[in-house]
Structures are given as C-alpha cells and as structure tokens.
Amino acid sequence: MTSISHWLDGKPFAGTSDRTSPVTNPATGEVTGQLALANSGDAKAVIDAAAAAFPMWRDTSLAKRTQILFTFRELLNKKKGELAEIITAEHGKVLSDALGEISRGQEVVEFACGIPHLLKGGCTENASTGVDVFSIRQPLGPVAIISPFNFPAMVPMWFFPIAIATGNTVVLKPSEKDPTASIWLAELWEEAGLPPGVFNVLQGDKLAVDELLENKKIKSISFVGSTPIAQYVYSTGTANGKRVQALGGAKNHAIVLPDADLDLAADAMVNAGFGSAGERCMAISALVAVGDIADTLVAKIAERTRPLVTGDGTTGSDMGPLVTKAHRDKVASYVDAGEAAGATIVVDGRGVTADGGADGFWLGPTLIDNVTTDMSIYTDEIFGPVLSVVRVDTYDQALQLINDNPYGNGTAIFTNDGGAARRFQNEVEVGMVGINVPIPVPMAYYSFGGWKNSLFGDTHAHGTEGVHFFTRGKAVTSRWLDPSHGGINLGFPENS
C-alpha cells in the first residue's frame, strides 16, 4: 500500500496532519493507498509556496514559459500510457478511455503553447498630442483548481496549462478518490523544468477546500463538480473577493427526430450513455424519442447494449466499474426507484456478471424505457450507466423538456433536417450543443461550459475565456516630452 502526499516547492510534502483517506481500486475493491488529508497548517504551507513563487514566475519571459510548456507537452505525449494506467487503477475507466481523457487534456496544453500570441495587448499611438495608450494583460497570482474524480487528468488540464502559461502559480486540489494522477503530473512538470512552487498539489477534503476559498493569497478558484458544491464554492469564493468559475452538474438530453438515422443514433446513445460507466458530466442520460420511432430506436439500443462487457479496465472490457461501492449502490437505487414508479427496465445492469474482481463496484449498462418527468431517475443527476428514454409526440415538446430542466450543460439532436438542427441550436438553452454528435465537448480553442445550474460565474473553461479568466487588464497612458513642458492645470484631463 502506498502513501500519497501533497506536492510543495517541486517535491513531495507529507504534511503534519494525521488524517488519511483510503484509495481503492474499484475493479477489485482493494485498498491500494492511503491519502494524506491536509490540516489547516498543511493547506497554508502549500498556498504559501505558490505565493512565494509568484513574483519570479510572473517575471519569467514568455519565451521561457513557452519552452517549458512545450517540454511538458512532449513528456506527456511520451509517457501518457503511465498516466492512463494510474487513472484506470483508481477511477476504474477502461484504458482506452483514460488515454482519450489525457489526449483531450493535452489539447489544452498545446493551446497554451501559443500563449505569446494570446497575451498580445493593443496600442494607440498619439491618442492625444504626444500621448500613447496601450493595454496589457497580467496574471492574477496564486490560483486554485478543485477537480472532480471522473477526469483526474483532463479537468485539471482544462485550467493549469493556461494558468501557468499566463504567469500564475497553481494549487491543485484533486479528488480524494483518485489523487495519484495529480502527483504524476507534478513530477512531470518538475521534469519539464518548471520552477519549484509554480505547480503545487494539496490533498484533502472540505477543510482544504475551505482554506482555498477563504485564504486571501488565492486569487481565483476553478471548480468542477456537483451543482450543490459548485454553488457553495461560488458563493464562498466570491464572498472572499475571488474570481470563481464553478462548473456544476448536468442532465444531458439527446433528441432523436423521426427523420434521423436510427442506427447512427443508437450507436451514439450507447457510446454517450455508457462510456466511462456514465461518470461523465457530458454523458447522455435522457434520450427524448420524438414521434413513432421509440420502439424501433429502443430495440436498436438494447441490441447494442446487451453484448457489452463490463469488467476490469485493464482487460479489454467495454466498460469499467463505478468509482466507489457507495456510488454504485446509489446509482442502483435510482434504477430500483424507476422500476417501482412504473418505468420499463429493458436492459438491467444490476445483476451484471463482470469480468473482474468479486468485490468490484459493478453495475452494468442499464436501459430504461417509458420514463416520465416526475421520476427521480429523470429529475436527478445519476452519474452512472443509466440511459432513460422519454417519449414525446413533437419537437416542441422535446425542446420544452430541455429548456425547463434546471441544468444546461450539454445536449444533442439527431436529425437529417438542416432546418430543424439550425432551429434547435438557436432555441435550446444549453451551453454546448451537438448536431448528430452525442458528446459535444469543444476543442481547446473554444470554451467548455454550460448554462443555468451547470455553471456559476461568467467564464467557461479553457479557450480565450480561460486566458481572460487567468489574467486581468491594465491600461497604460504614457507621455514622453521635453522636460521643460508642463504647467499647472487642475481641470480634468482633456484630449487634444
């Protein structure tokens, strides 16, 4: 069993707390590590390291920062197989999915390698006689990232490449469920030549989070997680004078219109509903079948779902376990509730025979038909391999379902009608929209973020919005004239 510590000033930091939390392999149920949980003193020490490193890193040239980013990118590309194995061992997702997660995170690293262009300001010469005005963007200072269990590499990489490239120092607080990826990333930064204190890792629970939210040295918070915690992070962080981008939960709907390619739609629903055991904020959990296609579409999805192999992510299975036993049981309880409320269980994953350890946290892909909007299986974010089918008669009814939902993270429509697709992208109240694309995660040069209860704060993740989040503008007005020029004038300055 390994001990997993914090990372401070370019090296492991054990801290002074005697509190720990077990880290488990969800495919076997075995406890594989003990995680150090920070006390207040440990959290302050990590934050202080980031604060001490900031002046040096802020003043490091863009050329040098970019060189380090390029080196980090090359090392990540070379060694990402190691990271994928760590993710699979602690999260449970299959290796191919873990590699995909890393690749999507790497896209943000590559985007950040172009930071000199993205930080260019503007200049107006002779705005007034002999007066020039120009704008610059400068880093905030030490910034914090609080990331979820479901993407222990990709979600932190939505934020820290841009934060570091723009001259900030970082404190990453990963999930307690799969923390080892954060230490691996810290070691990679050290190998890439990042100075000590620029990237730090704080392990812990609510105590560590509250210190990040309240400590005056932390200038911004980037959070991804459930909506109740996102609300807490946003309200507490802003009350303490910080910039906050808090990405919350989701209940992503996919509309399938009668003219859609039903084979394409069925493939997409299986991929988006059951990939990573449904533990994705962009997973499709509600399929809205419009018109008379529902029976055919459900049959096609069931046909594709039943052969899927649930098992250990290292053995070539299609889908891995859920992250903890408690979460597995919670997801199964939603299936129980849906069945009790009258929904039809088409494919039942509760009794799955898994290709993995007897004590693994197994729940197979589950397809439920005839779900109504008053059932908890529809109203709540389940975060598991459960796809609910809601039947409606018209496009307008389907659209209303989505727009009435309190979440607005991602959505999709499947159709061969360009007019219907264009109308949907205009009318739907959701931040990320797919047209015949089930998981519309934007590229790194766009931004990731939802609407309504899926986002608290004004700024989405990565892209140019990320650059603006991690910097603040400064306008400089300058005049260089003969020193004999001057005179007293107490009036408000006027341009001339």
ABEGO torsion letter per residue (X at the ends): XBBBBBBBGGBBBAEABABBBBBBBAAAGBBABBBBBBBAAAAAAAAAAAAAAAAAAAABBAAAAAAAAAAAAAAAAAAAAAAAAAAAAAAGBBAAAAAAAAAAAAAAAAAAAAAAAAABBBBBBGABBGBBBBBBBBBAEBBBBBBBAABAAAAAAAAAAAAAAAGBBBBBBBBAABAAAAAAAAAAAAAAGBBBGABBBBBEBAAAAAAAAABAABABBBBBEBAAAAAAAAAAAAAAGBBBBBBBBBBBBBBBBAABBAAAAAAAAAAAAABGGGBBAABBABBBBBEAAAAAAAAAAAAAAAABBBBBAAAGBABBBBABAAAAAAAAAAAAAAAAAGBBBABBAAABBBBBBAABBBBBBBBBBGBBAABAAAABBAGBBBBBBBBBABAAAAAAAAAABABAABBBBBBABAAAAAAAAAABBBABBBBGBABBBBBAABBBEBBEAABBEABBBEEAAAAAAABBBBBBBBBBBBAABEEBBABBBBBX
